[in-house]
Structure formats: C-alpha cells, structure tokens
Amino acid sequence: MQETIYFYISLISAVVAATMAVLLAGMRIRDKEGTRKYNRARWFLSGAFAAYALLSLAELLFSDTAGLKAGGFSGCLVILVGSLMATLVTMTALSFIRPEIVYRKRIIVQLAAILVAGAWLIAVRLQASQTVFKVSFSVMLAAYLLLLLASTRLFVQSYRQFKERMLAFYEESDLVGQLHWINGTFYLALGIGLAALFLLAGNLLLDSILTLLFTVSFLFIYCFFINYWPYAAMVERAIGRGKPTHKQLDTNNLDTAELQNKIALWIQQKQFLDNSRSVEDIARQMDWDHALLKKYIQETTGEDFRSWRIRLRIQEAERIMTAQPDLPVSRIATMAGFNDRSYFYRSFQRITGRSVKEYLQSIRKD
C-alpha cells in the first residue's frame, strides 16, 4: 500500500515539475532591456524543474523494476538531483540580484562537474564493491552539503549587495520589500535541498510526505517567479545601469530659481506618486544632475530625497482620506504611491504621529 502511494505521489510530482518546466520554456519574453536577466533566469528554473522530473522518473523506473532503492541507487539520484537543483536555483536567484557573476562558462563547468560526479557514483554503485560504494557515497554527500553551504554564503552576500544597489538607485525601501520573494524562494529551495536528505532513510511514508511538500514548494516558486514580471525592468535598470546620461552642472553657477520651478511643476503634476522612477530618472527629466538635486532638497527641506518624497506621498494620502474617508486603506495606499500596505502604515505613523486608523476616525467624527 505504501509503495503504491509513494509511486503515484512521485509520478504526480514529476509530471507537475515537467509541466512547469515546459511552461517556463514556452514563455514568450521579448529580449530587450529589462527582460534579459528575467529571460535567462527562467531557463535556469526550467532546467531545475526538468532535472527533478527526469531523474525522479528514472528513480521510479529503476526502483520499481530492479529493486535498487534499498541498495543505494535512489540515494545516488537524490544527491544528483539535489546538486543540480541547488546549482540551477542559485543561478536563477543570482541572475536577478548579481548577474555579473552568472556567465555561461561558469554554469557549464559547474553542471558538467555535477553530472560527471553523479555518473561516476552510479557507475561505482553498479560495478564496485559495497564498501567502495559506501565510501564514494559519503564523499559525494559531503560535497553536496558543502555545495549547499557555498551556495547559501554566495547568495547572502549577493542579496545584501542587491538591496544596497536597489536602495541607492530608487531610494524606496517598500520597493525592496516587494522583492523579498527572491530571498524567500532561495531559502525555500535550500529547505528542499536539506529535506531531500531524509529521503535517504528509505521510509516510504516519509518519502511520500516529503515528495508532496516538494511539489507544493515547486508550485510556490513557480508562482513567485511568474509574478515577478512587473519588477523585471526596474531591477534591470537599477543593477545594470551605466553612467548617468543627463548633463553635469557647475555647482558655482546653479540657477536655483529654475530648479525650484521644475520641482514645483513636478509636485503639481503629482509625479512623486510614480514609485518606479529613481532620483536619477527624475533629475534626467528635469535636465539636472541627480547629486545636485538631492543636495538642493537636503538644504531646502532638511530631509534626504527619499524621506521628502515619502512625506509628499503621505500628504497625498491625507488629502485622499479627507476627500474619500470610506475608501479601503489598501486602495488609499496604492493611490498614494505605496506598493506595500504595511510600509504605508509605518510611514504614516512616523510622519504624522498618528496611525491611519486614528486619522480616519478623526475625519469621520468631524
């Protein structure tokens, strides 16, 4: 009974993974600025799902027909699949947050090394003595754990740099919050890689539960990846930008009246609500230097550019709530230029000294 349950759960899991691999491979993404890294990452993720599906089917075929599960053949596949997925999922994440270190030669070398090592381990299992196989398997298991550790270390360092670059470019901490799924996806995949080690125990009930959890996790990763699309171009611009193209101005000959008029027009048109534009974009639109724009805002308002722009959005939120106090808070936050409602709550409390709820209650009383 347990063998039947395990067989069908594993088969369904493999089919689901294969389906997601095909869907990702078949996505139509225009190869232009803002989508190149997204396009590259989806091939890595598609490859990870495909590797899981193919090798899971191979494990089912061999364990069902040759009874090799208890002998260690399935264990070889667990290490091989885990290593391939760890590498491919890591490359998927790094394609977004640190694309400069994701290049073809590096990927080919890593995947080739894993496949050669996996093939060698399987050959040892089929040809060598049990003692030699156990020693070889222990070496591969240690290498697998080191791979997970190295991947985690590389990702943590890269994600820290990614956040700094995003904040430096957009100066929007709520925008970075919208991209936490990249962090979550990696650690979810890491959890899958560690949990896969429990498959080596050979307990069919545990294997069935873990395989089911793996399938659900794959679906979450797939959905996260698909929903990332709106942010692809924004990340591309922030981490792949070149030198500023707007003109550089002499600080000794600044026409502050001209800049003041441009800022006033920018505020009048409520362009501060657009959270996809960086300070460099805004300066370029004004035909001004972004460093001088930030310096001017700091000297005239006493706030840095990000704090000043958030204050403008909070003031807009107050105006919206006063005019339409019955609107849902989520709608008010979106209209005021906030992607994240919790960040809107925190910013409102910090700037006004009152919570959103308290502010709405005071309006309704009046």
C-alpha positions in Angstrom: 0.0 0.0 0.0 2.8 2.5 1.0 4.7 1.6 -2.2 1.7 2.3 -4.3 1.0 5.7 -2.6 4.7 6.6 -2.9 4.7 5.6 -6.6 1.7 7.7 -7.6 2.7 10.8 -5.5 6.2 10.7 -7.0 4.7 10.3 -10.5 2.4 13.2 -10.0 5.3 15.3 -8.6 7.4 14.5 -11.6 4.6 15.4 -14.0 3.9 18.7 -12.2 7.6 19.6 -12.3 7.8 18.7 -16.0 4.7 20.7 -16.8 6.2 23.8 -15.0 9.5 23.3 -16.9 7.6 23.2 -20.2 5.5 26.3 -19.3 8.6 28.3 -18.4 10.5 27.2 -21.5 7.5 28.2 -23.6 7.1 31.7 -22.1 7.3 34.5 -24.7 9.6 37.2 -23.3 10.8 39.9 -25.6 14.6 40.1 -25.4 15.0 43.7 -24.6 16.4 45.9 -21.8 14.6 45.0 -18.6 13.9 41.4 -19.5 17.2 39.8 -20.5 18.0 38.7 -16.9 14.5 37.5 -16.4 14.7 35.5 -19.6 18.0 34.0 -18.5 16.7 33.1 -15.1 13.6 31.3 -16.4 15.8 28.9 -18.3 17.7 28.1 -15.2 14.5 27.5 -13.3 13.0 25.5 -16.1 16.2 23.4 -16.1 15.9 22.8 -12.4 12.3 21.5 -12.7 13.2 19.4 -15.8 16.1 17.8 -13.9 13.9 16.9 -11.0 11.2 15.5 -13.3 13.5 13.4 -15.4 15.6 12.0 -12.6 12.5 11.3 -10.4 11.0 9.3 -13.3 14.3 7.4 -13.6 14.3 6.7 -9.9 10.7 5.3 -10.2 11.6 3.1 -13.1 14.7 1.6 -11.5 13.3 1.2 -8.1 10.1 -0.4 -9.4 11.8 -2.8 -11.9 15.1 -3.6 -10.3 14.5 -3.1 -6.7 17.6 -0.9 -6.3 16.1 1.5 -3.8 17.4 -0.2 -0.7 20.8 -0.7 -2.4 21.6 2.9 -2.7 20.7 3.7 -6.4 17.9 6.0 -5.3 20.4 7.7 -3.0 22.7 8.4 -5.9 19.8 10.1 -7.7 18.8 12.1 -4.6 22.4 13.6 -4.4 22.5 14.2 -8.2 19.1 15.8 -8.4 19.7 17.9 -5.3 23.1 19.1 -6.6 21.6 20.1 -10.0 18.7 21.9 -8.4 20.9 23.7 -5.9 23.1 25.0 -8.7 20.3 25.9 -11.0 18.1 27.6 -8.4 21.1 29.6 -7.1 21.8 30.7 -10.7 18.2 31.7 -11.0 18.4 33.9 -8.0 21.8 35.3 -8.9 20.6 36.2 -12.4 18.3 38.8 -10.7 20.5 40.1 -7.9 24.1 39.7 -9.2 24.0 38.9 -12.9 27.7 39.9 -13.5 28.8 36.6 -11.9 26.4 34.4 -13.9 28.1 33.6 -17.1 28.0 30.7 -19.5 31.4 29.1 -18.8 30.9 29.1 -15.1 27.5 27.4 -15.4 28.7 24.8 -17.9 31.7 23.9 -15.7 29.5 23.5 -12.6 26.8 21.4 -14.2 29.4 19.3 -16.0 31.2 18.6 -12.8 28.0 17.6 -11.1 26.9 15.3 -13.9 30.3 13.6 -14.1 30.4 13.1 -10.4 26.9 11.7 -10.4 27.7 9.4 -13.3 30.8 8.2 -11.5 28.8 7.5 -8.3 26.2 5.5 -10.3 29.0 3.5 -12.0 30.6 2.7 -8.7 27.2 1.5 -7.4 26.8 -0.8 -10.4 30.4 -2.1 -10.7 32.3 -1.7 -7.5 32.0 -3.4 -4.1 29.6 -2.2 -1.5 32.4 -0.9 0.7 33.8 1.2 -2.1 30.4 2.5 -2.9 29.7 3.5 0.7 33.0 5.5 0.9 32.2 7.1 -2.5 28.7 7.9 -1.4 29.9 9.5 1.8 32.3 11.7 -0.2 29.5 12.8 -2.5 27.2 13.5 0.4 29.9 15.7 2.0 30.4 17.5 -1.3 26.6 18.0 -1.6 26.5 19.6 1.9 29.4 21.9 1.0 27.7 22.9 -2.2 24.6 23.9 -0.2 26.8 25.9 2.2 28.7 27.6 -0.5 25.5 28.5 -2.4 24.0 30.0 0.8 27.1 32.0 1.5 27.2 33.4 -2.0 23.5 34.2 -2.0 23.6 36.0 1.3 26.5 38.2 0.2 24.9 38.9 -3.2 21.5 39.7 -1.7 23.0 42.2 0.7 24.7 44.0 -2.3 21.5 43.8 -4.2 19.5 45.6 -1.5 22.1 48.3 -1.3 22.1 48.9 -5.0 18.3 48.9 -5.2 18.0 51.4 -2.4 20.8 53.6 -3.8 19.0 53.8 -7.1 15.3 54.0 -6.2 15.6 55.1 -2.5 12.4 53.1 -1.9 12.6 50.6 0.9 9.0 49.5 0.2 10.1 48.6 -3.3 12.8 46.4 -2.0 10.2 44.8 0.3 8.3 43.8 -2.8 11.3 41.8 -4.0 11.7 39.7 -0.8 10.3 36.8 -2.7 13.7 36.3 -4.2 15.1 35.8 -0.8 12.2 33.6 0.2 12.5 31.5 -2.9 16.2 30.7 -2.4 15.6 29.7 1.2 12.6 27.6 0.2 14.8 25.8 -2.3 17.5 25.4 0.3 15.0 23.8 2.6 14.0 21.4 -0.1 17.7 20.5 -0.6 18.2 19.8 3.1 14.9 17.9 3.4 15.8 15.7 0.5 18.5 14.1 2.7 15.7 12.5 4.7 14.8 10.6 1.5 18.0 8.6 2.2 16.3 6.9 5.2 14.3 4.8 2.8 11.0 5.2 4.7 8.2 5.2 2.1 5.7 7.1 4.2 8.2 9.9 4.9 9.3 9.9 1.3 5.6 10.3 0.2 5.1 13.3 2.6 8.3 15.0 1.6 7.6 14.5 -2.2 4.2 16.1 -1.7 5.8 19.0 0.1 8.4 19.4 -2.6 5.6 19.6 -5.2 3.8 22.3 -3.3 7.0 24.2 -2.8 7.8 24.0 -6.6 4.3 25.5 -7.3 5.0 28.4 -4.9 8.4 29.0 -6.6 6.8 28.9 -10.0 4.1 31.4 -8.9 6.7 33.7 -7.3 8.7 33.7 -10.5 5.7 34.5 -12.8 4.5 37.3 -10.5 8.0 38.9 -10.6 7.4 40.1 -14.2 6.3 43.7 -13.3 9.5 44.3 -11.4 11.9 42.9 -14.0 12.6 46.1 -15.9 13.0 48.1 -12.6 15.6 45.7 -11.3 17.4 45.6 -14.6 17.8 49.4 -14.6 19.0 49.5 -11.0 21.6 46.8 -11.1 22.7 47.1 -14.7 22.8 50.9 -15.1 25.7 52.7 -16.7 26.9 56.2 -16.2 24.3 58.9 -16.0 23.4 60.5 -19.3 22.0 63.7 -18.0 24.2 66.8 -18.1 26.5 67.6 -15.2 26.2 71.1 -13.9 28.7 73.5 -12.3 27.8 73.9 -8.6 29.0 77.5 -8.7 26.5 78.6 -11.4 23.3 76.9 -10.2 20.1 78.6 -11.2 18.1 77.6 -8.1 15.0 79.5 -9.3 14.9 77.3 -12.4 15.3 74.2 -10.3 12.7 75.4 -7.9 10.2 75.9 -10.7 10.8 72.5 -12.1 10.3 70.9 -8.7 7.1 72.8 -8.2 5.8 71.6 -11.5 6.8 68.1 -10.7 4.9 68.3 -7.4 1.9 69.9 -9.1 1.7 67.1 -11.6 2.0 64.6 -8.7 4.8 62.7 -10.3 6.1 61.8 -6.9 3.4 59.1 -6.9 5.3 57.1 -9.5 7.4 54.7 -7.4 9.1 53.2 -10.5 11.3 56.2 -11.1 14.6 56.7 -9.4 16.1 60.1 -8.4 18.3 59.8 -11.4 15.2 59.4 -13.6 13.7 62.5 -12.0 16.9 64.5 -12.4 17.2 63.5 -16.0 13.6 64.6 -16.6 14.4 68.0 -15.1 17.6 68.1 -17.1 19.5 68.4 -13.9 22.3 66.5 -12.1 20.9 64.0 -9.6 23.5 64.6 -6.9 22.8 68.4 -7.1 19.0 67.7 -7.0 19.5 65.6 -3.8 21.7 68.3 -2.3 19.2 71.0 -3.1 16.4 69.0 -1.5 18.5 68.3 1.6 19.4 72.0 2.1 15.9 73.4 1.5 13.8 70.8 3.3 16.2 69.4 5.8 15.4 65.9 4.6 17.0 63.5 2.2 15.3 62.9 -1.1 13.7 59.6 -0.2 12.2 61.0 3.1 11.0 64.1 1.3 9.2 62.1 -1.4 7.6 59.8 1.1 6.4 62.9 3.0 4.7 64.1 -0.2 3.0 60.8 -0.6 1.8 60.8 3.0 0.4 64.3 2.4 -1.4 63.0 -0.7 -2.8 60.1 1.4 -4.1 62.6 3.9 -5.8 64.5 1.1 -7.4 61.3 -0.3 -8.6 60.2 3.1 -10.1 63.6 3.8 -11.9 63.6 0.5 -12.9 59.9 0.5 -12.8 58.6 4.0 -14.7 55.4 3.1 -12.1 54.1 0.6 -10.3 50.9 1.6 -6.9 51.6 3.1 -5.3 49.3 0.6 -6.7 51.5 -2.2 -5.6 54.7 -0.4 -2.0 53.3 -0.1 -1.9 52.4 -3.8 -3.3 55.8 -4.9 -0.6 57.5 -2.7 2.2 55.6 -4.4 2.9 52.8 -2.0 3.4 49.2 -3.1 3.3 47.7 0.4 0.4 48.5 2.8 2.5 47.7 5.9 5.1 50.1 4.8 2.4 52.7 4.2 1.2 52.2 7.8 4.7 52.6 9.2 5.4 55.7 7.1 2.1 57.3 8.0 2.6 56.8 11.7 6.2 58.1 11.6 5.4 61.2 9.7 2.0 62.2 11.1 2.4 60.9 14.6 -1.0 59.1 14.3 -2.0 55.7 12.9 -4.1 55.5 9.7 -7.0 54.2 11.8 -6.8 57.2 14.2 -6.6 59.6 11.3 -9.7 58.1 9.7 -11.6 58.1 13.0 -10.8 61.9 13.5 -12.1 62.7 10.0 -15.3 60.7 10.4 -16.0 62.4 13.7 -15.7 65.8 12.1 
